[in-house]
Amino acid sequence: MPAVGRVVSPLLSAGQHDSNWEYLFRFVAGYWLNGVAKTDSTFLRDATTQIGLMRAGRWSWLAWWKRSAIRLTSVILPIGWLTGMIISADTTAFMTRVTLWVLIPLAIITVVERLGHHTTRRDHHKTLSHWYSHKFNVPIWQAQKMVSIPRGHTKSADKVVTIWWPLGFSIPLSDQEKWAELVANMLSLDDPQYLFNFTGRPFMSMSLVPKPPSVVSFEDFRHHERHNVS
């Protein structure tokens, strides 16, 4: 494995003069074409944290194999269809079967993953809402409106859970850690960051702790410094 790493790493990393083979390798592997990672995604796992100060779009949060499948599908299928139309009807029928074999598994995987995320979010919302309803003696429909859980809250530090407390409600500073631990358990969050606010409309926010970037360039540091100064 170390030998494989020594061969693969230079192909993924950005250089001053990247060759066409390096771009091709990154394209097939599902890596960033410029060789600069924006998230901590791996070949098999979706990202959980952004790397550096550059904004990471939804594409950057996908596992490499997903990006690879999308890239290869978008290139191979159109070429195959055009070839089939030029050569023969048999080739067109073959490409139709290949299209179904490729797209149907990808669609199933996408649906299953979305249902999994939705189920987790729905279960957490249900648990918190019932607890809120029982704790403050309010109807369940009202408690559901007081709990906001974004999709992906167990994976990304950018997804912030918000609980709106009843007007005039407050928690002593000595008890806030216990309340935070209780809410974190109901949300399946390990050692999250949280904030209690009792000024105006009381609320509590909670999210994962952002991971520090594994690589920080000098340009990122200068950008961050200029932002703080301004």
N, C-alpha and C positions, 0 to 999 in steps of 0.2 A: 504493500500500500504506500509506503513512503516514496518508493520509486515512481508510482503512478502520480502522486502529488507533485513530485519534482517536474514531471512532464506536463501536467495539466495546468498548474499554477501560472507559469509564464504565458500560457495561451489565454487565460482569463484576465490577467492583470493588464492594465493600460500601460502602453509604452509610447515613446516619442514617435516611433515609426512602426506602427502595427501593420503586419502583412495581411494580404487578402485571406490567407489560410487561417489566421487568428480571428478575423471577423467571421469567417465561415464556421469555425469551431464554436464561437460564442453564439452564433445564430442557431446552430443545431442543438447546442447544449441548453438553450433557453436563458443564457446569461445576458447581461447588459452589453450591447454592442460596443459601447465606448470603453468597456472594461472597468467602469467605476460603479460599484455596488451602492444602491440607495437604501436597501433594507437588509435585514439579516436572514432573508429567505435562503433555503438550500434546495438541492435538486428534488428532495422528497417532501419538504415541509414549507408551508406558507410562512410569510414573514410575521413577526410579532413586534418588531421595533424598527424605526427608521434610523438610518445611519447618516451622519453628517447633517448639514443645514439645508441641503437641497431638497425641495419638495418631492415626495415620492407619490406618484399617482397610483391608481388602483392596479395597474399592470405590474408595478414593481413589488406588490405584496404577494403575487402568485408564486407558487413553487416553480422551480426551473422547468420541471417536466411538463407542467401545464403550458408555460410559455413556448416551450419547444413544440408541443403538440399543435398549438394554435399556429405557430409560424410554419411548420412543415405542412400542415393541412392547407393553409392559405396559399402555399406555393405548389405543392404536388398535385392537389385535386384540379385546379384550373388547367395546369399543363396536361394532366391525364385526359381531361375532358376534350381539350382542343385536339390532342393527338388522336383520341378515339373518333372524333368527328371527321378527321382527315383520313384516317386509315380505313376503318370499317365499323359496321354496326355492332359487331361482336365486341370490339374494344370498348365501345360506348357502354354496352351492357355490363361489361366487366368493371368499368369505372363507376357505374351506378352502384354495383355491389360493394366496391371498395369504399365509396362515399358513405353508404349506410353503415358499413363495418366501423368506420372511423367516427362518424358523427354521433351515432346512437350511443356508444359507450361514453363519449365525452358529455353528451346530454344527460345521461344517467348519473355520471359522477357529479356534474354540476348541481342537479336536482337534489341528490342525496346530501351533498355538503350544505346546500342552502337550507334544506329541511332540518339538518342537524343543528346549524346555528340558530335557526328560528325556534326549534324545540327548546334548546338550552335557554334562550332569551325569554321565551314564553313561560317556561317553568320557573325561572327566577322571578319574573314579574308576578306570577301567580302567588309564589311563596311570600314575597315581600308585601304584596297587596293584602293577603289574608292576615299577615302579622300586623300590618298597619291598621286594618279594620278592627281587629280584636284589641289592639293596644289603645286606640283612641276612640273606640266605640262609634265608628262611622260606617255607613253602608259600604259594601264592597265596591260598588261602582264609583263611589267617591274616592275610596282608597286607591283604586286603579289609576285615577287621574293624578294622584299625588306622587306616583312613582314613575320615573322616566329612565328606561334602560335601553341604550342604543345597541344596535347589532354589532357583535364583535367585542363586547366589553371585557371578555375574559382573555382576549388576545392582544389588544392594542391599548397603549396608554393614552391615546387620543380620544378613546371612547369613555366619556364621563357619565356615571350614573348619578342622578339627582333625585333626592327625596325631599318633598316640600312638607314641612311640619305645620301643624295647626297654628293659627295666629296666637301670639302670646306665649308659645311654648319655648322652653329653654332647658338646657342640660348643664349641670354643674361641670366645671372643667375637670374635676376629679373623676367624673363618670363618663366622660366623652370617649375615652379609650375603650371602655367596656361596650358602649353602644356601637362604636366603629367595628369592634371585633364581631359582634353579633350580626351586623349587617353584612360584613365581609364573608362570614360563613354562609349566609343565605344566598350570596352572589357567587360563591365558589372562587373568591379572590384571596390569594395568599399574600399577606403583608402588603396591602395596598396603601396608597396615600389618600388622605381624606381631609375634609374641611367642614367645620361647623360654622354657620353664620346665623346669628340671632339679631342682626340689625335689620329693621324693616321686616320683610317677609322671611321668616326663618326657614332655612333649608340645610341640607347636608349633601355634599358631593364626594364621590369616591371613584378612584380609577387605579389602574396599575401604575407602579413606579416606572418612569421611563428609564430605559437602559442607556448608559453612556455610549457614545459612538466608539466603535473599535478603532477607527482611523479618522483623524482630524488633520486636514491639510492646512498649510499656512494661510491659504486664501480664505478658508472657512473661518479661521481665527480672526483675520483682519476684518472680514465681513461682520462677524459677531461683535468685534470691538467698535467698529463704526456705528453699528446699530445701538449699542449701549451708550455711546457718547452722545448720539443724536437724541 
